[in-house]
Amino acid sequence: SRYEAIVLVGHSMGGIVARSVFLLDEFDPLCIRSIITLNTPHLSPPLYFTRSLHDVYEKMDAYWTDPEKQEVTKRILTLSLAGSFRDRLIESRLGFLSSSHESHGSVISSLTTSMAGVWKQSDHQSIVWCNEVAREVVSLLYRWLRWDEASSSFQVVDPQSLFEITRAHVHNPFFHTSQHPVSFDSRKP
């Protein structure tokens, strides 16, 4: 049987693997409905160890911003959640997909604390096991499902509804889906 609603979830460089799997010739991108990344350095790796890592980023960005691929990328929601400024391995700003990505697909980038049930900032590893983050991500996954009487099974909502549900679930006045965090100094009057 053919799968049509797979959700890929990746932490750190696992998010890069999830987004770069689309570069494989034998991969069918129509089976993916969404990608959720946690503390993934989308803009650049924190360190370039090899030239090949740089090449992976260039190819991946070219794919996701290619106008000819828009038919595929527009239907895939990419939710990038950065932990916070406590993450000493991956700067939060690296987890925010740029506006060029947003214009070619459904992209939401934010901090985990933008979700209503997440009160504490997380570091690089704790984002994976933090109960508040896990509960909110699972809650979001359930919101993406609708019962279909005809097939007597749950179905993932259409791409536009998926984006609207996610945008409502991940809300933060300091972030726009394509912008980096607004910085402010709380010590100033």
C-alpha positions in Angstrom: 0.0 0.0 0.0 1.1 3.6 -0.6 1.6 5.9 2.3 0.5 9.5 1.9 0.7 11.2 5.3 4.1 10.4 6.8 5.4 12.9 9.4 9.2 13.1 9.7 10.5 14.2 13.1 14.2 15.0 13.5 16.3 16.4 16.3 19.4 18.5 15.5 21.1 17.1 12.4 18.2 14.6 12.1 16.2 17.5 10.9 18.7 18.1 8.1 18.4 14.4 7.2 14.6 14.7 7.1 14.8 17.7 4.8 17.6 16.3 2.6 16.0 12.9 2.0 14.1 14.7 -0.8 17.3 14.8 -2.7 17.4 11.1 -3.2 16.4 10.0 -6.7 14.3 7.0 -5.5 12.5 8.9 -2.8 8.8 9.7 -3.3 8.1 13.2 -1.8 4.4 12.8 -2.1 4.3 10.4 0.8 5.4 13.1 3.2 2.9 15.4 4.8 5.0 17.2 7.3 8.4 17.6 8.8 8.9 18.6 12.5 12.5 19.6 13.5 13.7 20.2 17.0 16.9 22.4 17.5 17.9 21.8 13.9 20.5 24.2 12.4 18.7 24.9 9.1 20.6 28.0 8.1 24.1 26.5 8.5 25.8 23.9 10.6 27.4 25.2 13.8 30.7 24.0 12.4 31.7 23.0 8.9 33.7 19.8 9.4 34.0 18.9 5.7 33.2 20.4 2.3 30.6 17.7 1.8 28.5 19.1 4.7 28.5 22.5 3.0 27.4 20.8 -0.3 24.5 19.0 1.5 23.3 22.4 2.8 23.6 24.0 -0.7 21.7 21.2 -2.4 19.0 21.0 0.2 18.4 24.8 0.1 18.4 24.7 -3.7 15.7 21.9 -3.6 13.5 23.7 -1.1 13.7 27.0 -2.9 13.4 25.7 -6.5 10.3 27.2 -8.2 9.9 23.9 -10.1 9.6 22.0 -6.9 6.9 24.3 -5.4 4.1 21.9 -6.3 5.7 19.4 -3.9 7.1 21.8 -1.2 3.9 23.8 -0.8 2.0 20.8 0.4 4.6 19.8 3.0 4.4 21.7 6.3 7.8 22.2 7.9 7.7 23.1 11.6 11.0 24.1 13.0 11.1 24.4 16.8 14.2 25.9 18.4 14.7 25.3 22.1 15.9 28.6 23.4 18.8 30.7 24.1 19.9 28.1 26.6 21.0 25.8 23.8 24.8 26.1 23.8 25.3 23.8 20.8 23.0 25.2 18.3 22.1 28.9 18.3 18.4 29.4 18.2 18.7 31.7 15.2 20.1 28.8 13.1 16.8 26.9 13.6 14.7 29.6 11.9 14.1 28.9 8.2 14.6 32.0 6.1 11.9 33.9 4.2 13.1 32.3 0.9 12.1 28.9 2.3 8.7 30.3 3.4 7.9 31.7 0.0 8.4 28.2 -1.5 6.5 26.1 1.1 4.5 26.0 4.2 7.1 26.9 6.9 6.7 27.8 10.5 9.7 28.6 12.7 9.5 29.4 16.4 10.8 28.7 19.9 9.2 25.9 21.8 8.1 28.4 24.5 5.7 29.8 21.9 3.5 26.8 22.5 0.9 27.5 25.2 1.9 24.5 27.4 5.6 25.1 27.3 6.9 27.3 30.1 10.6 26.5 30.4 13.3 27.0 27.9 15.1 23.9 26.8 18.7 23.2 25.9 19.9 21.1 23.0 19.3 17.7 24.4 16.4 18.3 26.8 14.1 19.4 24.0 13.8 15.7 23.1 12.7 14.5 26.5 11.1 17.6 28.0 7.6 16.6 29.0 6.1 20.0 28.2 7.5 20.0 24.6 6.6 16.3 24.0 3.0 16.9 25.2 2.5 19.9 23.0 4.0 18.2 19.9 1.8 15.1 20.4 -1.2 17.3 21.0 -0.4 19.1 17.7 -0.2 15.7 15.9 -3.6 14.7 17.2 -5.1 18.0 16.0 -3.9 17.2 12.5 -6.2 14.1 12.4 -9.8 13.9 11.4 -12.1 10.8 11.6 -13.2 9.7 8.1 -16.5 7.8 8.1 -16.0 6.4 4.6 -12.7 4.7 5.4 -13.4 4.2 9.1 -10.0 5.6 9.9 -8.2 8.7 10.9 -7.0 10.9 8.0 -4.6 13.8 8.1 -6.2 17.1 7.3 -5.5 18.9 4.0 -2.3 20.9 3.7 -4.0 24.3 4.2 -5.8 23.2 7.3 -2.5 21.6 8.6 -0.8 25.0 8.3 -3.6 26.9 10.0 -3.9 24.4 12.9 -0.1 24.5 13.4 0.1 28.3 13.2 -2.7 28.6 15.8 -0.9 26.0 18.1 2.5 27.7 17.8 1.8 31.3 18.6 4.2 33.9 19.8 4.0 37.7 19.4 7.8 38.0 19.1 8.0 35.8 16.1 6.7 35.8 12.6 6.9 32.6 10.6 9.8 33.9 8.5 11.6 36.2 10.9 14.3 35.8 13.5 13.6 36.6 17.1 13.0 40.2 18.2 15.7 41.0 20.7 15.1 43.2 23.7 16.9 44.1 26.9 14.7 43.5 29.9 17.1 45.5 32.1 16.3 48.8 30.3 13.4 50.8 31.6 
